[in-house]
Amino acid sequence: MKEMLKEWDKEYIWHPFTQMKEYSKEDVVIIEEGKGVILKDIDGNEYIDGVSSLWTNVHGHRKKELDEALKNQIDKIAHSTLLGISNVPAVSLAKRLVEITPYGLEKVFYSDSGATAVEIAIKMAFQYQKQAKDGDPKKEKFISLKNAYHGDTIGAVSVGGIDLFHSIYKPLLFKTYQAEAPYCYRCAFKKEYPSCNMECVASLEEVMHKYHQQVTAFIIEPLVQGAAGIIVQPPGYLKRVRELCTKYNILMIADEVAVGFGKTGKMFACEHEDISPDIMALGKGITGGYMPLAATLTTEKIYEAFLGEYHELRTFYHGHTYTGNPLACSVAIANLELFEKEKVIDTLKPKIKHLEGLLKEFWELKHVGDIRQCGFMVGIELVKDRETKEPYPLEKRIGYKVILEARKHGLIIRPLGDVIVLMPPLSITLDQLTRLCEVTYFSIKKITQGEN
């Protein structure tokens, strides 16, 4: 049966972000069960879940309280629509999200993935300008950062900036303005932090100054550009972004899908610089990695622009079939209760410090060009030449070879090009963190030491 499952997988499944021609030649890993931070495949092999099942898992797999939340809810109802009626878990979760997110975010619109949460944010910002009392119908454009990733639906791709993923779709996209991202390791201005005085901020202001009369919103992944390779923004950058958005009357959309729910060391990345966006997108860790759910939060001011008589057609005509799904909302509530009960954010501090210490050893590897860490989010950028920062040729697939090597030693991780990403569940122990880094170190050394 095991071999048959592997054959069926290759015959019937088209995997995301995967070159299926190469995948079909590999020995397939099919996960059957998990406990804590350990995954187990159908062959009985165990692996540390080094990327928390694509940046979602928080408290580990088979967490008793989350399991029970799902079981208890299934005995009541699995799903009912949120179109025109409501359900108990959706109401309770919305109240809790408003209580814990940055000040001023008062309304919750549910969806089922990070990309849809971003689509909603984009459409809200656009429609707001059309019908708010202080709106400007001419403001139809968006500003985003180069290297940005906000999801794979068309609106989210339009405000994205990773050509590797999205260049082929350009004819389908709406026009946006892009500003240079604060990628300190490969600074677009050939400067070094902090003597650069954050020229990337000045560059962003130039774009805002030039186009603000056409722009409704600026969208940003606060603190860390995830899919770009864990690009960590310098201290103070996020606060300046908030100030510039206010100065130029541009709505600020914070895409916290990847960075939210503890991964940066605080519940939300915006908390690090004490700022509040006008719209916030949440996903991934919102259910502790158990169920598909996302939420877009916004201010009372934006919400009020959509209020009116039925015939005025000011309604936000947007929705998803499983919006506010009771199962997902129930486990999300239990997830937030665990954050509070187990003081998860406080317990992260020694783990983050331990991880920081372990990562210092990676500088011994001559093909490690940069190590970027923000809380539990880590990107290790591999280069052909450390002195010149010359990247490896694409056909070498160094990052991919490293993660395959790690898999042989009981670790599941994913690369972003030649950036090795580590982002384990927040519940990982110090010993497991040590093992995760040992395997990653060994795998990088083995794959790169023979490459020129």
C-alpha positions in Angstrom: 0.0 0.0 0.0 2.9 2.4 0.8 4.4 2.1 -2.7 0.9 2.4 -4.2 0.4 5.7 -2.4 3.6 7.0 -3.7 2.7 6.0 -7.2 -0.8 7.7 -6.9 0.9 10.8 -5.5 3.0 11.2 -8.6 0.2 10.2 -10.9 -2.6 12.4 -9.6 -1.2 15.3 -7.5 0.2 18.5 -8.9 2.2 20.0 -6.0 2.5 23.7 -5.4 5.9 25.5 -6.1 7.2 22.2 -7.3 8.9 21.2 -10.6 7.0 18.0 -11.2 9.5 16.6 -13.8 12.1 16.5 -11.0 9.7 15.6 -8.3 8.6 12.5 -10.2 12.2 11.1 -10.0 12.4 11.5 -6.2 11.5 9.2 -3.3 8.3 10.7 -2.2 7.7 11.6 1.5 4.1 11.2 2.5 3.3 12.3 6.0 0.9 10.1 7.9 1.0 11.5 11.5 2.6 14.0 13.8 3.1 14.8 17.4 4.6 17.9 18.8 7.2 19.2 16.3 7.8 15.7 14.9 6.3 14.5 11.6 6.1 10.8 10.7 5.9 9.4 7.2 4.2 6.2 5.9 7.6 4.5 6.0 8.0 5.2 9.7 10.7 7.9 9.3 10.5 10.8 11.7 11.4 14.4 11.0 11.6 17.7 12.8 9.0 20.1 11.3 11.5 22.8 10.6 9.2 25.2 8.8 6.1 24.5 10.9 4.2 23.0 8.0 4.7 26.1 5.9 4.9 28.7 8.7 1.5 27.8 10.2 2.0 25.5 13.2 2.4 27.1 16.5 1.9 24.7 19.5 2.9 21.5 17.7 0.9 18.8 16.1 -1.8 16.9 18.0 -2.1 19.6 20.7 -4.7 18.3 23.1 -6.6 21.6 23.5 -6.8 22.2 19.8 -7.9 18.7 19.1 -10.6 19.0 21.6 -11.8 22.3 20.2 -12.4 20.7 16.9 -14.0 17.6 18.4 -16.4 19.7 20.5 -17.4 21.9 17.6 -18.0 19.0 15.2 -20.6 17.7 17.7 -22.5 21.0 17.2 -22.1 22.0 13.5 -19.2 21.9 11.0 -20.3 24.8 8.8 -22.9 27.4 8.2 -22.7 30.4 6.0 -21.8 33.9 7.2 -23.8 35.6 4.4 -26.5 37.4 6.3 -26.4 35.2 9.4 -23.7 34.3 11.9 -22.3 31.6 14.1 -21.0 31.4 17.7 -17.3 30.8 17.1 -17.0 33.4 14.4 -18.5 36.0 16.7 -16.3 35.1 19.7 -13.2 35.0 17.6 -13.8 38.4 16.0 -14.2 40.0 19.4 -10.9 38.4 20.6 -9.0 39.4 17.5 -10.1 43.1 17.9 -8.9 42.9 21.6 -5.4 41.6 20.8 -4.5 43.4 17.5 -3.0 46.9 17.3 -5.2 49.8 18.5 -7.8 51.1 16.1 -8.6 47.9 14.2 -12.3 47.3 15.0 -13.9 45.2 12.3 -13.1 41.7 11.2 -13.8 40.2 7.7 -13.1 36.5 7.4 -11.7 34.5 4.5 -9.8 31.2 4.2 -6.2 32.0 3.2 -3.6 34.8 3.4 -3.9 35.6 -0.3 -7.7 36.1 0.1 -7.1 38.3 3.2 -4.9 40.5 1.1 -7.4 40.5 -1.8 -10.0 41.8 0.6 -7.6 44.5 1.9 -6.9 45.7 -1.6 -10.6 45.8 -2.5 -11.6 47.5 0.7 -8.9 50.2 0.2 -10.0 50.7 -3.4 -13.7 50.9 -2.7 -13.2 53.1 0.4 -11.8 55.9 -1.9 -14.8 55.7 -4.1 -17.4 56.2 -1.4 -15.9 57.6 1.8 -16.8 61.2 2.7 -13.1 62.1 2.6 -12.3 59.6 -0.1 -10.8 60.5 -3.5 -12.1 58.4 -6.5 -8.9 59.2 -8.4 -6.8 57.2 -5.9 -6.9 53.8 -7.5 -3.2 52.7 -7.4 -1.1 50.9 -4.8 2.5 51.0 -3.7 4.4 47.9 -2.7 8.0 46.9 -2.2 10.3 45.1 -4.5 10.8 41.5 -3.4 7.3 41.6 -1.8 5.1 38.5 -1.6 1.5 38.8 -0.7 0.0 35.6 -2.1 -0.8 34.1 -5.5 -4.3 35.4 -6.4 -4.3 38.1 -9.0 -4.7 41.1 -6.8 -2.1 39.8 -4.4 0.3 39.1 -7.3 -0.3 42.6 -8.6 1.2 44.1 -5.4 3.9 41.4 -5.3 7.4 41.9 -6.4 9.1 38.5 -6.9 9.6 38.1 -10.7 10.6 34.5 -10.3 7.1 33.7 -9.2 5.0 36.2 -11.0 6.6 37.7 -14.1 4.8 35.4 -16.5 1.5 36.7 -15.2 2.2 40.4 -15.9 -0.5 40.8 -18.7 -3.1 39.8 -16.1 -2.1 42.2 -13.4 -3.1 45.8 -12.5 -0.4 48.4 -12.5 1.3 49.3 -9.2 4.2 51.5 -8.1 7.2 49.8 -6.5 9.8 51.1 -4.1 13.1 49.6 -3.2 13.0 47.2 -0.3 15.4 47.4 2.6 17.5 44.4 1.6 20.6 45.4 3.6 22.7 42.4 2.4 22.2 43.4 -1.2 21.5 47.1 -0.8 20.1 48.7 -4.0 22.0 51.9 -3.1 25.3 50.1 -2.4 25.4 51.4 1.1 25.8 49.8 4.5 23.5 50.0 7.6 23.5 52.1 9.7 25.7 54.7 8.0 23.2 54.6 5.0 20.7 56.6 7.1 18.1 54.2 5.6 18.1 55.6 2.1 15.5 53.0 1.3 13.0 55.2 3.4 14.0 58.3 1.4 13.4 56.2 -1.8 10.0 55.2 -0.6 9.1 58.8 0.2 10.1 59.8 -3.3 7.6 57.3 -4.7 4.9 58.5 -2.3 5.5 62.2 -3.0 5.3 61.6 -6.7 2.2 59.4 -6.8 0.3 60.0 -3.6 -2.6 61.7 -5.4 -3.1 58.5 -7.3 -2.4 56.0 -4.5 -5.0 54.6 -2.1 -2.7 52.3 -0.1 0.8 51.0 0.6 1.1 47.4 1.5 4.0 45.9 3.5 5.0 42.7 5.3 6.0 44.3 8.6 9.6 43.6 9.8 10.2 40.6 7.5 9.7 40.0 3.8 9.1 36.3 4.1 9.1 34.6 0.7 11.8 37.1 -0.6 14.2 35.1 1.6 13.5 36.3 5.2 14.6 39.9 4.4 14.7 41.6 7.8 14.0 45.4 7.8 16.3 47.6 9.9 15.1 49.0 13.2 12.9 52.1 12.7 12.0 51.4 9.1 8.4 50.2 9.9 7.7 53.3 12.1 8.9 55.6 9.3 6.6 53.8 6.9 3.6 54.5 9.2 4.6 58.2 9.4 4.9 58.5 5.6 1.6 56.9 5.0 0.0 59.4 7.4 1.9 62.3 5.9 0.8 61.5 2.3 -2.8 60.4 3.2 -2.1 56.8 2.0 -3.8 53.9 3.8 -1.3 51.4 5.3 -2.0 47.7 4.8 0.0 45.4 7.1 0.3 41.9 5.7 0.9 40.0 8.9 -0.1 36.6 7.3 3.5 35.2 7.7 4.8 37.3 10.6 1.8 37.3 12.9 1.1 35.1 15.9 4.5 35.1 17.6 6.9 34.3 14.9 8.9 37.6 15.3 9.0 37.3 19.1 5.8 39.4 19.6 2.2 38.5 18.9 2.2 40.8 15.9 5.2 42.4 14.1 3.6 45.8 14.2 4.0 45.7 18.0 7.8 45.9 17.7 7.6 49.6 16.6 4.3 50.3 18.3 2.4 51.2 15.1 -1.2 50.5 13.9 -2.0 50.0 10.3 -5.3 51.0 8.7 -5.9 47.4 7.5 -4.3 44.2 8.7 -4.3 40.8 7.0 -3.9 37.7 9.1 -3.6 34.0 8.3 -1.3 31.0 8.7 -0.8 30.8 12.5 -4.3 32.1 13.3 -5.6 28.5 13.9 -2.3 27.2 15.3 -1.7 25.5 11.9 -4.9 23.3 12.2 -7.4 24.7 9.7 -7.6 27.1 6.8 -8.7 30.5 8.1 -7.8 34.2 7.5 -9.0 37.6 8.6 -8.8 41.1 7.4 -9.1 43.7 10.1 -9.8 47.4 9.6 -10.8 50.6 11.3 -14.2 51.9 12.1 -13.6 54.8 9.7 -13.0 52.5 6.7 -16.0 50.3 7.7 -18.3 53.3 7.9 -17.6 54.2 4.3 -19.5 51.0 3.3 -22.6 51.8 5.3 -25.7 53.1 3.5 -29.2 52.3 2.1 -29.5 49.2 0.1 -30.2 51.1 -3.2 -27.0 53.1 -2.7 -24.9 50.0 -3.5 -22.2 50.8 -0.9 -22.1 47.2 0.2 -18.8 45.3 0.1 -19.6 42.7 -2.5 -17.1 40.1 -1.5 -17.3 36.8 0.2 -16.1 33.2 0.4 -18.1 30.0 0.8 -16.3 29.0 4.0 -16.0 32.5 5.4 -16.1 32.3 9.3 -16.2 28.5 9.3 -17.2 27.3 12.8 -14.5 24.6 13.0 -11.7 26.9 12.0 -12.9 29.7 14.3 -13.3 27.3 17.2 -9.7 26.0 16.9 -8.5 29.6 16.4 -10.1 30.6 19.7 -8.4 27.7 21.4 -5.1 28.7 19.8 -5.4 32.2 21.3 -6.3 30.8 24.7 -3.1 28.7 24.6 -1.0 31.8 23.8 -2.4 33.3 27.0 -2.5 30.2 29.2 1.0 29.0 28.3 2.5 32.5 28.1 3.9 31.6 24.7 5.4 35.0 23.9 7.3 35.1 27.2 8.7 31.5 26.8 10.0 32.4 23.3 12.7 34.8 24.6 15.2 32.1 25.8 14.5 30.0 22.7 15.2 33.0 20.4 18.4 33.7 22.3 19.5 30.1 22.0 18.7 30.0 18.3 20.7 33.2 17.9 23.7 31.6 19.5 23.4 28.4 17.3 23.3 30.5 14.2 26.6 32.2 14.9 28.4 28.9 14.2 27.1 29.0 10.6 29.5 31.9 9.8 32.2 29.2 9.8 30.8 27.9 6.5 32.5 29.8 3.7 29.4 29.7 1.4 27.1 31.3 4.0 26.8 34.9 2.8 24.2 36.2 5.2 22.2 35.1 8.2 19.0 36.9 8.9 16.9 36.3 12.0 13.8 37.9 13.5 12.5 35.9 16.3 11.8 32.4 15.0 12.1 33.5 11.4 15.6 32.6 9.9 17.0 32.9 6.5 20.5 31.6 5.7 21.6 32.9 2.3 24.1 30.7 0.4 26.5 32.2 -2.1 29.1 31.0 -4.5 31.6 33.6 -3.3 31.2 35.3 0.1 33.5 38.2 -0.8 31.7 39.3 -3.9 28.2 37.9 -2.8 28.1 36.2 -6.2 25.1 33.8 -6.1 25.2 30.2 -7.3 24.0 29.6 -10.9 20.3 28.7 -10.9 20.9 25.3 -12.4 23.0 24.2 -9.4 19.9 24.2 -7.2 22.1 24.4 -4.1 19.3 25.3 -1.7 17.1 22.4 -3.0 20.0 20.0 -2.6 20.6 21.2 1.0 17.0 20.5 2.0 17.0 17.0 0.4 20.2 16.3 2.4 18.5 17.5 5.6 15.6 15.2 4.9 17.9 12.2 5.0 18.8 13.2 8.6 15.3 13.8 9.9 14.6 17.4 9.2 11.9 18.9 6.9 12.8 22.4 5.7 12.2 24.4 2.5 14.5 26.7 0.5 13.7 30.1 -1.1 16.1 29.8 -4.0 19.4 29.5 -2.2 18.1 30.9 1.1 17.6 28.1 3.6 14.6 28.9 5.8 14.2 27.8 9.3 10.9 28.5 11.1 9.9 25.8 13.5 6.8 25.7 15.7 7.0 28.0 18.7 6.6 24.9 20.9 10.0 23.4 19.9 12.3 22.6 22.8 15.9 23.9 23.2 17.3 20.4 22.4 15.2 20.2 19.3 16.4 23.6 18.2 19.9 22.4 18.6 19.3 19.3 16.6 17.5 21.4 13.9 20.6 23.6 13.5 23.0 20.7 13.7 21.4 19.0 10.7 21.1 22.3 8.8 24.7 23.1 9.4 25.9 19.6 8.3 23.6 19.7 5.2 24.9 23.1 4.1 28.5 22.0 4.6 28.2 18.7 2.8 26.4 20.2 -0.3 28.5 23.4 -0.6 32.0 22.3 0.3 32.4 20.6 -3.1 30.9 23.5 -5.1 32.9 26.3 -6.5 
